[in-house]
Amino acid sequence: MRILIYTYNYHPEPIGIAPLMTELAEGLVKHGHSVRVITGMPNYPERQIYEGYQGKFYITELKEGVTIQRSYLRIKSQPNLLDRLLLELSFVFSSLPQAFNGWRPDIILLTVPPLLVSLPATLLSRLYKCPVVLNVQDILPEAAIRVGLLKNKWMIRILEIIEKFAYKNAHTISVIADGFVENIVKKGVSPSKIVCIPNWVDINFIKPLPKDRNPWRTTHKLDDKFVVLYSGNIALTQGLETVIEAAAKLSHIPKISFVIAGESKALAILQEYCLKKGADNVVLLPLQPREQLPDMLAAADVGLILQKHNVISFNMPSKIPLLLASGRPIIASVPKEGTAARAIKRSGGGVVVKPESPSALVSAILDLYNNPSKATQLGQKGRKFAVERYSFEQSLNDYEALFEAVVSGEELNISLPKLASRESALLSK
């Protein structure tokens, strides 16, 4: 097949959807398909165009057999709502000529957010007479409303109309968590149009490694520490202040160290909060190179997942499969009825505590600190679940089967059970 992937984020951006879409595109090429990627100039998470891409309007690259067609983005490092809208619009209009600059696709995989990209993708679909598979990574505008980013009633109404437009015009909607299915069905979408294929992890790259003689621990002077790790995007949905407050409450135990790895601007804010709370047991680090990721995850005694209390069925942290695959236990400070809590409980690889509660987080950390056998058991269960549920090869095969079913015109209610078999089997356990 000739597959066009329309995604705002792609390699070399280190976190979020970019590594996932890069792995998917390259995996499809290895399976014999032709893949073009329409994307923007790399800028995430610092919201600054990477060196080598600045001042360029269009760039076409070839990496691992994938043709990558990049286009201009209007970027502001500290965007307000208007800046965010203009950013999305800049990608909508600048990416369209790139999409036409190449072979006619058999199928389009469109990732959202951003939501407005559904407009050019739908235009391409109609002109090329090829179906769109809409891959929903976060449910917008609901996510922006719940975290307080979007308050203007007119803007909310417009984005809700675009959301309905995207769902209506997609041939198929692929979601990354079953909670998303419930959310979208409530908005009037037929369940037969939706398939759940979770985000994945390369279980051969991220795997359990020994904590002793760990080079990452040694480099950061953590050899004798009980390490509580948070690594990844630091956004409005997380509330990392909870971690800082928990660290302050545990500062009397010198063996416990907290490590937060994220983008520099967010770290500067957290540094001020550490000083304010007297949390001198927190190590703040920039996002680590991908090649160091296995050692960093293996250096942890506990991995953290955080969400605010109002993040329910519109967000699923992509770091969950990574932490599970590393064989380290997870403490998830997340809403108990949300998609993240559901995934952690189902995996058996961690514990869920009340979100935005430093005391609840402290209790969970102390429990694993004082019960190393429990921590080990949780880590082993999590690794087993990751191998069964989140392996890249299985997700790649599922996407390939989905694309083949869509292109050949098979009824989705026939192909859905095949693709959802892992979900159903594990839900029944």
C-alpha positions as CSV (number, residue, x, y, z in Angstrom):
1,M,0.0,0.0,0.0
2,R,0.9,3.6,-0.4
3,I,0.3,5.1,3.0
4,L,0.3,8.9,3.8
5,I,0.8,9.7,7.5
6,Y,-0.4,13.2,8.3
7,T,1.0,14.1,11.7
8,Y,2.1,17.3,13.4
9,N,4.9,15.6,15.3
10,Y,7.7,13.3,14.0
11,H,11.4,12.5,14.4
12,P,13.6,14.0,15.8
13,E,11.2,15.2,18.5
14,P,11.9,13.0,21.5
15,I,8.6,12.5,23.3
16,G,4.9,12.2,22.8
17,I,3.4,11.0,19.5
18,A,6.6,11.7,17.5
19,P,8.6,8.6,18.4
20,L,5.4,6.5,18.0
21,M,4.6,7.7,14.5
22,T,8.3,7.4,13.5
23,E,8.4,3.8,14.6
24,L,5.1,3.1,12.8
25,A,6.2,4.7,9.5
26,E,9.5,2.8,9.5
27,G,7.8,-0.4,10.5
28,L,5.4,-0.2,7.6
29,V,8.2,0.4,5.2
30,K,10.0,-2.7,6.5
31,H,6.7,-4.6,5.8
32,G,6.9,-3.5,2.2
33,H,4.7,-0.5,2.1
34,S,5.5,3.0,0.7
35,V,5.1,5.7,3.3
36,R,5.1,9.5,3.1
37,V,4.9,11.6,6.2
38,I,3.5,15.1,6.1
39,T,4.7,17.0,9.2
40,G,5.9,20.3,10.5
41,M,9.4,21.6,11.4
42,P,10.5,19.9,14.6
43,N,9.8,22.1,17.6
44,Y,8.5,19.9,20.5
45,P,8.5,20.2,23.5
46,E,10.4,23.5,23.7
47,R,8.2,25.2,21.1
48,Q,11.3,26.4,19.2
49,I,12.2,25.2,15.7
50,Y,15.3,22.9,15.9
51,E,18.6,24.1,14.6
52,G,19.0,23.2,10.9
53,Y,15.3,23.7,10.3
54,Q,15.0,27.4,11.1
55,G,14.1,29.8,8.4
56,K,13.0,27.0,6.1
57,F,9.5,26.9,4.5
58,Y,9.7,23.4,3.1
59,I,12.2,20.5,3.6
60,T,11.9,16.9,2.2
61,E,14.0,14.2,3.9
62,L,14.4,10.4,3.5
63,K,15.0,8.4,6.7
64,E,14.8,4.6,6.9
65,G,12.9,4.5,3.6
66,V,10.3,7.0,4.8
67,T,9.8,10.2,2.8
68,I,9.4,13.1,5.3
69,Q,7.8,16.3,3.9
70,R,8.1,19.1,6.4
71,S,6.4,22.5,6.2
72,Y,6.5,25.9,7.9
73,L,5.1,26.5,11.4
74,R,4.3,29.8,13.1
75,I,5.8,29.1,16.5
76,K,5.7,31.2,19.7
77,S,7.6,30.0,22.7
78,Q,4.9,31.1,25.2
79,P,1.7,31.0,23.2
80,N,-1.6,32.4,24.1
81,L,-4.9,31.0,22.7
82,L,-4.6,33.1,19.5
83,D,-1.0,31.9,19.0
84,R,-2.0,28.3,19.3
85,L,-4.8,28.8,16.7
86,L,-2.4,30.5,14.3
87,L,0.1,27.7,14.8
88,E,-2.5,25.1,13.8
89,L,-3.6,27.2,10.9
90,S,0.0,27.7,9.7
91,F,0.3,23.9,9.5
92,V,-3.0,23.5,7.8
93,F,-2.2,25.8,5.0
94,S,1.6,25.2,4.6
95,S,1.3,21.4,4.7
96,L,-1.3,21.1,2.0
97,P,1.1,21.8,-0.9
98,Q,3.5,19.2,0.5
99,A,0.6,16.6,0.6
100,F,0.0,17.1,-3.1
101,N,3.7,17.0,-3.9
102,G,4.0,13.2,-4.2
103,W,2.3,10.0,-5.2
104,R,-1.4,9.4,-4.7
105,P,-2.0,7.5,-1.4
106,D,-4.2,4.5,-1.0
107,I,-5.0,5.5,2.6
108,I,-4.3,8.5,4.9
109,L,-3.5,8.1,8.6
110,L,-4.3,11.4,10.4
111,T,-3.2,11.9,14.0
112,V,-5.0,14.5,16.2
113,P,-4.4,16.8,17.9
114,P,-4.2,19.2,16.3
115,L,-7.8,19.1,15.4
116,L,-7.8,21.5,12.5
117,V,-5.7,19.2,10.4
118,S,-8.8,17.2,9.7
119,L,-9.7,19.9,7.2
120,P,-6.9,19.4,4.7
121,A,-6.9,15.6,5.3
122,T,-10.6,15.5,4.4
123,L,-9.9,17.5,1.2
124,L,-7.1,15.2,0.2
125,S,-9.3,12.2,0.9
126,R,-12.0,13.5,-1.5
127,L,-9.7,14.6,-4.2
128,Y,-7.7,11.4,-4.1
129,K,-10.7,9.2,-3.4
130,C,-9.0,7.4,-0.6
131,P,-10.1,6.8,3.0
132,V,-8.9,8.5,6.2
133,V,-8.1,6.6,9.4
134,L,-8.4,9.2,12.2
135,N,-5.9,8.3,15.0
136,V,-7.1,10.1,18.2
137,Q,-4.3,10.6,20.7
138,D,-6.2,13.2,22.8
139,I,-9.8,14.1,22.6
140,L,-10.2,17.8,21.7
141,P,-11.6,20.3,22.5
142,E,-12.6,18.5,25.7
143,A,-9.0,18.2,26.9
144,A,-8.4,21.9,26.5
145,I,-11.7,22.8,28.2
146,R,-11.1,20.6,31.2
147,V,-7.6,21.9,32.0
148,G,-8.7,25.5,31.6
149,L,-6.8,26.3,28.4
150,L,-10.0,27.0,26.4
151,K,-12.7,29.2,27.9
152,N,-14.1,31.2,25.0
153,K,-17.7,29.9,24.3
154,W,-17.5,30.7,20.6
155,M,-14.2,29.0,20.1
156,I,-15.4,26.0,22.0
157,R,-18.5,25.7,19.8
158,I,-16.4,26.1,16.6
159,L,-14.0,23.4,17.7
160,E,-16.8,21.1,18.7
161,I,-18.2,21.4,15.2
162,I,-14.7,20.6,13.7
163,E,-14.5,17.6,16.0
164,K,-17.9,16.3,14.7
165,F,-16.7,17.0,11.2
166,A,-13.5,15.0,11.7
167,Y,-15.4,12.0,13.2
168,K,-18.1,12.1,10.4
169,N,-15.6,12.3,7.5
170,A,-13.1,9.7,8.8
171,H,-13.7,6.2,7.4
172,T,-12.4,4.7,10.6
173,I,-11.4,6.1,14.0
174,S,-8.6,4.4,15.8
175,V,-8.3,5.3,19.5
176,I,-5.5,4.4,22.0
177,A,-7.7,3.5,25.1
178,D,-11.1,2.0,25.6
179,G,-12.2,5.1,27.6
180,F,-11.9,7.0,24.4
181,V,-14.3,4.7,22.7
182,E,-16.9,5.4,25.4
183,N,-16.3,9.2,25.1
184,I,-16.7,9.2,21.3
185,V,-19.7,6.9,21.2
186,K,-21.5,9.3,23.6
187,K,-21.0,12.0,20.9
188,G,-23.0,10.0,18.4
189,V,-20.3,8.0,16.6
190,S,-21.2,4.4,15.8
191,P,-19.1,1.9,17.7
192,S,-18.7,0.0,14.4
193,K,-16.6,2.9,13.1
194,I,-14.1,2.7,16.0
195,V,-11.2,0.4,16.7
196,C,-8.9,0.5,19.8
197,I,-5.2,-0.1,19.1
198,P,-3.1,1.1,22.0
199,N,0.1,3.0,21.8
200,W,3.1,0.7,22.0
201,V,6.7,0.2,23.2
202,D,9.7,-1.5,21.7
203,I,10.0,-4.3,24.3
204,N,13.4,-5.2,23.0
205,F,14.7,-1.7,23.5
206,I,13.0,-0.9,26.8
207,K,13.4,-3.9,29.1
208,P,14.3,-4.7,32.7
209,L,18.0,-4.0,33.4
210,P,19.9,-4.2,36.7
211,K,20.0,-1.2,39.0
212,D,23.5,-1.9,40.3
213,R,26.3,-0.9,37.9
214,N,23.8,1.3,36.1
215,P,25.8,4.0,34.2
216,W,22.9,6.5,34.4
217,R,22.7,6.2,38.2
218,T,26.4,6.6,38.5
219,T,26.5,9.7,36.2
220,H,23.8,11.4,38.3
221,K,25.2,10.4,41.7
222,L,22.2,8.2,42.5
223,D,23.9,4.8,43.2
224,D,22.8,4.5,46.8
225,K,19.4,6.1,46.4
226,F,15.8,5.0,46.1
227,V,14.9,6.8,42.9
228,V,11.4,8.1,42.2
229,L,11.3,9.1,38.5
230,Y,9.1,11.3,36.4
231,S,10.2,11.8,32.8
232,G,8.4,13.3,29.9
233,N,6.1,16.2,29.0
234,I,5.3,18.7,31.7
235,A,1.9,20.1,30.8
236,L,-1.3,21.5,32.3
237,T,-2.7,18.0,32.6
238,Q,0.0,16.7,35.0
239,G,0.4,19.0,38.0
240,L,4.0,18.2,38.9
241,E,3.7,20.5,41.9
242,T,2.3,17.4,43.7
243,V,5.6,15.6,43.3
244,I,7.5,18.6,44.7
245,E,5.3,18.7,47.7
246,A,5.6,15.0,48.3
247,A,9.4,15.3,48.0
248,A,9.4,18.0,50.6
249,K,7.4,15.8,53.0
250,L,10.1,13.0,52.5
251,S,13.2,15.2,52.7
252,H,13.9,13.7,56.2
253,I,14.7,10.4,54.5
254,P,18.0,11.1,52.7
255,K,18.0,7.8,50.8
256,I,14.9,8.8,48.8
257,S,15.6,11.0,45.7
258,F,13.2,12.4,43.2
259,V,14.2,12.8,39.6
260,I,12.2,14.9,37.1
261,A,13.3,15.0,33.5
262,G,11.5,17.5,31.2
263,E,11.8,20.6,29.0
264,S,13.9,23.4,30.3
265,K,11.3,26.1,30.7
266,A,9.0,23.9,32.8
267,L,12.0,22.8,34.9
268,A,12.8,26.5,35.6
269,I,9.4,26.9,37.1
270,L,9.7,23.7,39.1
271,Q,13.1,24.8,40.4
272,E,11.5,27.9,41.9
273,Y,8.8,25.7,43.5
274,C,11.4,23.3,45.0
275,L,13.1,26.3,46.6
276,K,9.8,27.6,47.9
277,K,8.9,24.2,49.4
278,G,12.4,23.3,50.6
279,A,12.5,20.2,48.5
280,D,16.3,19.7,48.2
281,N,15.9,16.0,47.3
282,V,14.7,16.7,43.8
283,V,17.1,16.4,40.8
284,L,15.9,18.3,37.8
285,L,17.3,17.2,34.4
286,P,16.6,18.0,30.8
287,L,14.9,15.4,28.5
288,Q,17.4,12.6,28.1
289,P,18.6,11.4,24.7
290,R,16.7,8.4,23.4
291,E,19.7,6.1,23.6
292,Q,19.9,6.7,27.4
293,L,16.2,5.9,27.9
294,P,16.6,2.2,28.8
295,D,19.3,3.0,31.5
296,M,17.3,6.0,32.9
297,L,14.1,3.9,33.3
298,A,16.2,1.0,34.8
299,A,17.7,3.5,37.3
300,A,14.3,4.1,38.8
301,D,12.9,2.2,41.8
302,V,9.5,3.8,41.0
303,G,8.1,5.4,37.9
304,L,5.4,8.2,38.3
305,I,2.3,8.9,36.2
306,L,0.5,12.1,37.1
307,Q,-2.8,13.7,36.0
308,K,-5.0,16.3,37.6
309,H,-8.3,15.3,39.1
310,N,-10.3,16.5,36.0
311,V,-8.4,14.4,33.4
312,I,-10.7,11.5,32.9
313,S,-11.5,10.0,29.4
314,F,-9.7,12.3,27.0
315,N,-6.0,11.6,27.8
316,M,-3.8,8.5,28.0
317,P,-0.2,9.0,28.9
318,S,2.1,7.4,26.3
319,K,4.7,6.8,29.0
320,I,2.6,4.0,30.6
321,P,3.8,1.3,28.2
322,L,7.4,2.5,28.6
323,L,7.3,2.2,32.4
324,L,5.6,-1.1,32.3
325,A,8.2,-2.5,29.8
326,S,11.0,-1.3,32.0
327,G,9.9,-3.7,34.8
328,R,9.7,-1.0,37.4
329,P,6.6,-0.4,39.5
330,I,4.3,2.5,38.8
331,I,2.6,4.9,41.2
332,A,-0.2,6.6,39.3
333,S,-1.5,9.8,40.9
334,V,-4.5,9.9,38.6
335,P,-8.4,10.0,38.7
336,K,-9.5,6.5,39.7
337,E,-12.3,6.5,37.0
338,G,-9.9,7.7,34.2
339,T,-8.3,5.8,31.3
340,A,-4.8,5.9,32.9
341,A,-6.1,4.4,36.1
342,R,-7.9,1.7,34.2
343,A,-4.7,0.8,32.3
344,I,-2.5,0.6,35.4
345,K,-5.0,-1.5,37.3
346,R,-5.4,-3.8,34.4
347,S,-1.7,-4.3,34.0
348,G,-1.1,-5.2,37.6
349,G,2.1,-3.2,37.4
350,G,1.4,-0.4,39.8
351,V,-0.9,1.3,42.3
352,V,-3.3,4.2,41.8
353,V,-3.6,7.0,44.4
354,K,-5.7,10.1,44.7
355,P,-4.6,12.8,42.2
356,E,-3.2,16.1,43.4
357,S,-2.7,14.7,46.9
358,P,1.0,14.9,48.1
359,S,0.0,12.8,51.2
360,A,-1.4,10.0,49.1
361,L,1.7,10.0,46.9
362,V,4.0,10.0,50.0
363,S,2.1,7.0,51.5
364,A,2.5,5.0,48.2
365,I,6.2,5.8,47.9
366,L,6.9,4.8,51.5
367,D,4.9,1.5,51.0
368,L,7.2,0.5,48.1
369,Y,10.3,1.8,49.8
370,N,9.6,-0.3,52.8
371,N,8.4,-3.4,50.8
372,P,10.9,-4.1,48.1
373,S,9.4,-7.5,47.4
374,K,6.1,-5.8,46.6
375,A,7.8,-3.4,44.3
376,T,9.6,-6.3,42.5
377,Q,6.3,-8.2,42.1
378,L,4.5,-5.1,40.6
379,G,7.4,-4.6,38.2
380,Q,7.4,-8.2,37.0
381,K,3.6,-8.1,36.4
382,G,3.9,-4.8,34.5
383,R,6.7,-6.2,32.3
384,K,4.6,-9.3,31.5
385,F,1.6,-7.1,30.6
386,A,3.7,-4.9,28.4
387,V,5.0,-7.9,26.4
388,E,1.4,-9.3,26.0
389,R,-0.4,-6.0,25.4
390,Y,1.9,-3.2,24.2
391,S,4.5,-4.8,21.9
392,F,5.3,-2.7,18.8
393,E,5.1,-5.7,16.5
394,Q,1.6,-6.5,17.6
395,S,0.4,-2.9,17.1
396,L,2.2,-2.7,13.8
397,N,0.4,-5.8,12.6
398,D,-2.9,-4.4,13.9
399,Y,-2.5,-1.2,12.0
400,E,-1.5,-3.1,8.8
401,A,-4.5,-5.3,9.1
402,L,-6.7,-2.3,9.7
403,F,-5.3,-0.5,6.6
404,E,-5.8,-3.6,4.5
405,A,-9.4,-4.0,5.6
406,V,-10.2,-0.3,4.9
407,V,-8.5,-0.2,1.5
408,S,-10.1,-3.5,0.4
409,G,-13.5,-2.3,1.5
410,E,-14.1,-4.9,4.1
411,E,-16.9,-4.2,6.6
412,L,-15.3,-2.9,9.8
413,N,-17.6,-5.0,12.0
414,I,-15.9,-8.0,10.4
415,S,-12.4,-6.8,10.9
416,L,-12.9,-5.2,14.3
417,P,-12.9,-8.5,16.4
418,K,-9.5,-9.4,15.0
419,L,-8.0,-6.1,15.9
420,A,-9.6,-5.9,19.3
421,S,-8.9,-9.4,20.3
422,R,-6.1,-8.4,22.7
423,E,-8.3,-5.9,24.4
424,S,-11.2,-8.3,24.8
425,A,-9.0,-11.1,26.1
426,L,-7.3,-9.0,28.7
427,L,-10.5,-7.3,29.8
428,S,-12.0,-10.7,30.5
429,K,-9.1,-11.7,32.8
